[in-house]
Amino acid sequence: MPGLVIAGLQWGDEGKGKIIDYLAAGAQAVVRYQGGNNAGHTVAVGNEEFKFHLLPSGILYPNVTCVIGNGVVIDPGVLLGEIESLRKRGFDVTALRISDRAHVIMPYHPILDKLEENLRTDDKIGTTCRGIGPAYIDKYARYDAIRICDLLDAEYFRAKLPRVLEVKNRLLSVFYGAPTLELEPMLQQYLGYAEALRPLVTDTSVLVNQALRQGQRVLFEGAQGSLLDIDHGTFPFVSSSSPGAGGVTAGTGVGPTKINAVLGVIKAYTTRVGAGPFPTELPPDEVGSLRDGQDGRGREYGTTTGRPRRCGWFDAVIARHSARINGITAVAVTKLDVLDPFQTIKVCTGYRYRGELMQELPASLRVLAECEPVYREFLGWRRDTTKAKKIEDLPCEARVYLDWIAETVDAPLSIASVGWRREETLTAGDPWGVK
């Protein structure tokens, strides 16, 4: 039962989509287990680029079953748009399966998301305003939540939506002073979505467990990074779910004993989007060296929002934290090539807080905001790594840097990425943990 979790070890945008696409060639199923269309996974095949927000990153392989698990919140319009876009490009998506227990993002969710964010002044979370947070709020509040199975039951949906919309309209008008939403157009639109999605909906927990029992290789795909985890991230500047390996069991209905290995994906430097403390962040006059990089290879702009990412040096404190909470068994280092031009490369080995040295990530953001990074420097390689075909082809200085990252997260190096294309990927070991 070789189940492999792909977990991001920073604030997202680590290149999980590329790694999943690369490993999916040897898998039979890829399962997305949390988040929504606030995610943005970019996959490049040759000169073609694909951007996925809800579709699992293994969808380009016709023989791979792709699953959207119960832990995902689904905007049906966005999902159907992604499906249609791939069909127009000649891809077969009939192997896609959607959990009947997944929750639905309704039209009022993005509206409430934006209104709530606009109420904040100096402490904006940096939400994508896609309605992810409000959909999860309804899920855990229970009464107003709508699941895929509810959507497919037309009689039940027709009875439930008027009651839910009455409550949401009261919230929109009385609390926010915003326009209300009409029932009938929403009802008809979502009943149409239901019929389009119906052939793809099933009990995906049964499907995935059956695949594991049959010895199939199953990849579990998280949407954001571990520093955006609702429990273990830099709260409150986090997502509304658990993108770490611990989110797999709740988000798929697969027990923890079925997970064979966890591959942690981490950039050779650090980025984040949105608000919150970022100890190693570069100042505005230096950030372009990582954000854009040489010949534009940095490409550090959000896949979902297009927002420029905040960029800084590698942070070993958050790397150790994320590696520990995910229990990683191997590590994949991405965007090594972006560091090619640097003569020296800084890494943060710890934080200094009010004169004391800290090695662990503090829970308090007030404390984290005062932390100053303690740096050491590595000698850069100043050579093009994108032409490398195996790890041994990399400059000695690059291999030393990779070895240090592996030692820092206490897991062997499995993959190094030296470009955004599928073929610009080097393997150092089997991430599946299968003998």
Stockholm file with secondary structure:
# STOCKHOLM 1.0

chainA/1-435         MPGLVIAGLQWGDEGKGKIIDYLAAGAQAVVRYQGGNNAGHTVAVGNEEFKFHLLPSGILYPNVTCVIGNGVVIDPGVLLGEIESLRKRGFDVTALRISDRAHVIMPYHPILDKLEENLRTDDKIGTTCRGIGPAYIDKYARYDAIRICDLLDAEYFRAKLPRVLEVKNRLLSVFYGAPTLELEPMLQQYLGYAEALRPLVTDTSVLVNQALRQGQRVLFEGAQGSLLDIDHGTFPFVSSSSPGAGGVTAGTGVGPTKINAVLGVIKAYTTRVGAGPFPTELPPDEVGSLRDGQDGRGREYGTTTGRPRRCGWFDAVIARHSARINGITAVAVTKLDVLDPFQTIKVCTGYRYRGELMQELPASLRVLAECEPVYREFLGWRRDTTKAKKIEDLPCEARVYLDWIAETVDAPLSIASVGWRREETLTAGDPWGVK
#=GR chainA/1-435 SS CCEEEEEECSSSCSSHHHHHHHHHTTCSEEEECSBCTTCCEEEEETTEEEEESSSCTTTTSTTSEEEECTTBEECHHHHHHHHHHHHHTTCCCTTEEEETTCEECCTHHHHHHHHHHHHCSSCCCCCCSSSHHHHHHHHHHCTTCCBHHHHHCHHHHHHHHHHHHHHHHHIIIIISCCCCCCHHHHHHHHHHHHHHHGGGEECHHHHHHHHHHTTCCEEEEEEEEGGGCTTTSSTTSSCSSCCSTTHHHHHHTCCGGGEEEEEEEEESSEEECSSSCCTTBCCTTTTHHHHTCGGGCCCCBCTTTCCBCEEECEEHHHHHHHHHHHTCSEEEEECGGGGTTCSEEEEEEEEEETTEEECSCCSCHHHHHHCEEEEEEEECCCSCCTTCSSGGGSCHHHHHHHHHHHHHHTSCEEEEECSSBTTSEEECSCTTCCC
#=GC SS_cons         CCEEEEEECSSSCSSHHHHHHHHHTTCSEEEECSBCTTCCEEEEETTEEEEESSSCTTTTSTTSEEEECTTBEECHHHHHHHHHHHHHTTCCCTTEEEETTCEECCTHHHHHHHHHHHHCSSCCCCCCSSSHHHHHHHHHHCTTCCBHHHHHCHHHHHHHHHHHHHHHHHIIIIISCCCCCCHHHHHHHHHHHHHHHGGGEECHHHHHHHHHHTTCCEEEEEEEEGGGCTTTSSTTSSCSSCCSTTHHHHHHTCCGGGEEEEEEEEESSEEECSSSCCTTBCCTTTTHHHHTCGGGCCCCBCTTTCCBCEEECEEHHHHHHHHHHHTCSEEEEECGGGGTTCSEEEEEEEEEETTEEECSCCSCHHHHHHCEEEEEEEECCCSCCTTCSSGGGSCHHHHHHHHHHHHHHTSCEEEEECSSBTTSEEECSCTTCCC
//
